[in-house]
Amino acid sequence: MKYFLPDSQDLVDPSFDFDRERRSTTRLRQRDDLYAHEIFKDGVCDGLLVSKGIVDGFGATGGRYTLAQRQRLLRTGAPDFFRIENAPGAKLPIMGDCGAFTYVNEEVPPYSVDEVTEFYLDCRFDFGISVDHVILAYRPEFDEPGASIPEELRKRQDVTLELARQFLAKQQGERLPFTPLGVAQGWSPKSYAHSTRELQKMGYRYIAVGGMVPLKTPDILASLEAIDSIRGKDTRLHLLGVTRTEQLGAFARMGVASFDSTSPLRQAFKDDKDNYYTPTRTYTAIRIPQVEGNPKLQKRIMAGKVSQEKARELEKGCMVAMRRFDAGEVDLESTLDVLQRYDELCDVAERREVYREVLADRPWKSCPCDVCRTIGHHVILFRGAERNRRRGFHNTWVFYKELQRDVEAAAIAAPRGASSRNARTRLPEVGT
């Protein structure tokens, strides 16, 4: 089971001074900042996934690339742009897709097969996913006899399959140097099976299953079971945006060879509670917002409800208290008192007991990852991109280590010499 880390241009500045909160004056982002795979000595993923919609900046959810970055990616290719040579271990393969969620509201995909193929070739990807149109209307009841399927759903599936047919014909006809993946989109278990059957008829042996990000686990499993009932013995699956590693064994038995997800990284600063991963549980990060970077607090200051001088004093006090607590110079209750006073000033919900858990356990002290060993308690502070992204990198590292352990355990548990599908979920060779 291989994990591809989706790119959204999340980098960290190695020159950032966490005590003074300043950067090097000579820092250049593309030259000096580091990707997750450059931070860790022992690997954080099995490959990268790059979406055309993100690179192009299409739609409300697309685009973290400047024009200069986009031009550099197309000019140098993804291996050089992402400095793959700096990743530990074997070369990281790179998968390209169109980023269907960035154009989900469009009537038809905004990209042609030729445009996408040119993008994949310019970027020198190892794997390329066909153009698809995501379906976000999962209804198992549509599998019932006589059910009326909305024409919009049928149209999106038909468009996705036709574009997959054109994409494979071009890749095979011109012998293009990347492994093609067709996309199965559906609105129910049987419709996902139909898409997969049609893609196999075309000649696809590596199929990406899309549209499952919002689905509950039972619905994902039901759809994969339907796919598995018609899946050829040499067909492998890639789950787009889906993790659910607690179902690793089931996924493997049903032909899943790879998946991608940004969840571990995004939870570091998008989730209300589960911000910091450990092998046994998650913790809430300690929020110490910057006075000038907190819109809600600034609004209260402008309205005269809060003294800016007092806010800055409490903010600084929290930072000092955390540093001294980490060094063993102040006790837990005193630290919680300081944090609570700033929370009250910021008019946020009571977090004292939640913070008590993470401060009592100090999980960053026992974590062996390169982020925690380098920046210490700063990793648990919810404050600015440099800390938040590093915590996201830490989460991804923990997630990947747990995935590797689960995969190894599943392999050991499989019967020796078994011919089950669990033993056949290898990633296809590049170019096949």
N, C-alpha and C positions, 0 to 999 in steps of 0.2 A: 504494500500500500504506500504510494508515494504522495507527498504533500508539496503542492506548488503554492508559493507565497505570492499573492497578487501585488503588483506594483501600484502604488499611488504616490510615488515620489516622497516617501517618508525617509528622511535622512537626519542624522544628528551631527552636531558640530563638535569635533574632538577638542577644539580650543576653548570651549565654553567653560568659564570659571564659575562654579556653582556657589561659591561663597560671596564673590563680588557681583555675580550675575552679569558678566561682561564677556565679549568675544574678542578674538584677535582682530586687530585692525587690518591685517593682511589676508583674512579669510576670504576664499572664493568658494561658493557653495558647491558647484559641480566638481571642482578640483579637490577640495579639502573635506567636505562632509562625507559621512560614511553610511552605507546601507547596512541593513541587519546582517547580511552574510559576510560583511567585513568586520563586524564587531566581535564575533565569537570565534574562538579557536577550534571549536569542534562541531560546527555546522548548526543551522537553524531551519533548514528546509531541504527538499530534494530537487527543487527547481523553482523558476519564477514564471508568473503569468502576466502578460502585458496586454492591455485592452486598447484597441484603436480608438474607441469612444473617449477613454480617459486621456490618451495622448492628444487627440484632436480637440478636446474640450467641448464635445458635443453634449447639448442638453444641460439641464440644471445640475445633474449629478456627475458630469464629466469634467475632466480637465484640471490637472495640477501642473501641467507643463507650460513653461514659457515658450514663446516662439523660438528662441535660441535653443532651448533644450530639445524641442521637437525636431528642429533642423539637424542638431547634432546626432540625435538618435538615428535618423534616417541616413545620415552621411556616414557614420562610423559603424552602425550596426549595434544590436543589443548587447552582444558579448563584451564589446569594448565600452559601450556606454555605461553598463552596470558593473564594469570591472570584475567580470566573472573569474578572472585569474586570481583574484584575491580571496575567493571563497575557499575554505579548507576542504581537503579531500578531493573527490572526483569533480570534474567539470559539471556545473549546474546546467541542465537543459532549460530552454526557455520556450514557453508555449504562448502563442498569440491567439487572441480572440477579438470579437468586434465590440464587446461591451454592450450587449443588448439592453441592459437596464438603462443605459443613457438615452436610448431612443424609444423607450417603451410606449410613449404617447404618440409616436408617429404612426401613420396609416400603413406605411411600408418601410422596411429598413432603408436608411439613407445611403448605404454603401453598395456598390456593385461587386460582383465576384472579381472582376479585373482589378478594381481598386484595392480590395482586401488582399488579393494575391500579391500585388505589387508591394503593399505594406509589409507583408510577411517576408518577402524576398529582400527588401531593403533592410529590414531589421535582422535578417539572418536567423530567424527562429528555427528551432528544431521541430516544433509541432505547430500546426495551424488548424484552427477551428473554423468550420464553415459559417457563412453569414446566417443568422437566425433571427426570429422574431418571437420574443418571449411571451408566453401565455400565463397570465396571472389570475386564473379563474378555475381553481381546482374544485371539481364537483363529482365525487364518486357516483352519485345518483345518475349521472349521464350515461353510465354503463348499463342501466336497466333497459330491458326491451321496450322499444317505442319512445324512448326519451328524445326530446327535441334539443339538438345541439345548436347553440347560437352560431350563426353564420360567421361572425367575427372570429370565433375560435377556430373553426374549420379553415378559414382563410389564412390565419397565421400559421397553422400547421402546414398547409399546402405550400405557402410561400417558403417556409423553412426547408421543406423537403425538396422543392424545386431548386432552390439556391444550393443546397447540398449536392444535388445531382450535377449542377453546372460546375461547382467547385471541385468535385472529385474528377470530373472529366478533364478539367484544365490541368489539375495537378498530375494526373496520369498521362495525359496527352503530351505535356511538355516536360515530363519527368522532373518535376520541381523538387528541390532537395529538402523537403520537410514532410513529416508524417501528417496526413490529413485526418481530421476528426469531423464526423458529421454530427449534427445536433438533433437530439430527440426532444421535441416539445409536446406537451399533452395537457389535458384537463382532467384526466382520470387514469386509473391503472390500464384499462384496455387501450386508451388512446396513446399512452406512452409505449405500450407494446406494439401498436400499429406503426408508430414512427420508427421504432427500432427495427422492426421487420423490413420496412421499406428501405432503410439505410443499409441493412445487410444485403438486400437484393441488389443495391447499387454497387456494392463491393467494399463498404466500410467494415473494418475490423477493429476500429477504435472509435467509440461513440461517446460524445459528451451529453449528459442528461441535464437539461436546463429547466428553469422555472420552479425549482424545488426549495429555494431559499426560505419562502414564507410557510412552507408546509410543516405540519406536525410530524413527529417521527413515525407514528403508525401509518400515515398516508405515504410517506417516503418508502417505507418498507413494503406496503401493498403495491406501489407502482413498480418497485424493483423486482418484486416477486412475479408480477405480470410480465415484465421484460425478460426475466430469467426463464420463463416458461417457453419463450421462443428464441432465446439467445443461442447463437452458434457456439460451439465449444472453443473456438479461437477468437471470439469477440470479447473485447475488454471495454470497460466503462470508465468514464471520468465524471465525477459529480461536480457540477458548477456551483461554487459557493456554499457547499454543504460540508459540515464536519461530522457531528454526532458520533464521536469516536467510541462511545459506549456500545455502538452497534457494529464495531469493526469486524467481528467474526461473521455477522450476517451479511455485511457488505461484501466481504471477501468471497463468501460462498456464492454470492450472486454476481460475481464477475467484476466488482469494482477494483480497478488497479490504481486509481489516483483520484485526488480531489484537490480543491483549492478553497481557501477561506481567509478573510481578514479578521475574523471574530476575535482571536486572541489579542491581536494588536489593537483593534478598535475598542475592546472592552476596557483597556487601560484608561481611556478618557471619555468614552461615550456612555458607560454604564453607571448607574447610580450607586451600586454597591460592589460588584465583582470586578475590582480594578487590578488586583495583584494576584497572580497565580502561584500556587505551590503544588507539589505532587498530591497533596491530600485535601486541600481546600482553597478557597479564594478569600481575599481580604479587601476591605474598603480602603482606598487611599486617603491620606490626610490632606484635606483641602486648606491651603493657605493662599488665597487669591491675592494677586498683586493689586494694590489700591488703584493704580492707574489703568489696570487691565480688566477691571470688574465693572461692567456697565451698570449693574444694579446698585452697587456701592457708590459709584460716581453720581448716579441720579440722586441718591439720598444726600450726598455731600452738596451737590448743586442746589438741592431744595433746602439746605440749611438744617437738615435733621441729624447730620453726623459731622463731626469736626474732622477735617482732612488730616490735621496734625495728629489727632488722637488715633485715627485709622492707621496712619503710617507707623505710629509708635507701637500699636498692637501687632501689626504685621511683622515688624522687625522683632518684637518680643517672641512671637511664635517661632520664627526662624532660629533665634538664639536658643530658645527652649528645646527645640528638636535637636540642635547640634549638641547641646550640653547633655540631654537625655541619652543620646546615642553614645556619648563618651562616658556615661555613668556618673555624671556630675550632679544631676538633679533626679528626683524620684518621679514615679509615674503620676501620682496625684497632682503634684505641682505643675507638671507638663500639661495635664488635662485641664487644669484651671486656666492656664494661659490660652490654650486653644479654644476653650469654651467662651472666654471673654471676647475673642475676635469673632467667633461664630455669632454671638449675640449682637455685636456691632453690625455685622453683615446681614442680620435679620434672616438667618437660615435655620433649618430644623435642628433640633438637638441631636448631637452626634457623640456625646461623651462616652456612652457605653460601647458604641461601635468602635471608637478610637481606642478604648481601653483594651479591646481584644488584640488589635494589631500591635499596639505598643507593648503589651505584656508579652506577646510571642516574639516580637522583633524578627520576623521571618527573613528579612534581608541579611541578617547576621549569619544565618546558616546556609544561605543560597550560594552555590558554587559558580553561578554564571558570571561571565565577564562584566556584565553591567553592574550587578550588585557588589561584586568585589572591587569595582573601580569607583563608584559614586556613593556607596554605602546608603545611609538613610535617605538621601535625596531621591532614591528610586520610589519611595513610598509617598512622596509629596505630590499632590495634585496641584501643579503650578507650572504653567508655561510649557511650550512645546519640547524643550530640551529634556525636561524630566519626564513628561508624559509619554513621549515617543520612546525613550529608553525603557520605561516601564512596559510599553507595548512590545518592544524587542525582547525584554525578559519574559513576558508572557508567551511569546511565540517560541522562545527557546524551551521553556518548561513544557509547553504543549507538544513540541516536536520530540523531546526526550521521552515523554509518556507514550507518544505514538510509536516510537521505535521499540519501546519495551513491550507494548501491546502486540505489535507485529511479530516480534521475536517469540513471545509467549504463544501466540496463535500458531506459529510455525512448529513449535515444539509439541503443541497439543495435537496437531494433525497426525493421523495415522501414517506410519511409515509406508511409503510406496502407494499411498492413496491416490486415486484418480479423480477425487472430488474437485468441484469447481474452486474450492479454496486453494488448491495447489496450482491453479492455472491463471492466477491473476497477476502475471508479470506485465510490466509496461512494455508495449510494442517497441521494437527497435526503430531508431530514427530512420526515416526514409521508406518504411514499409507501408 
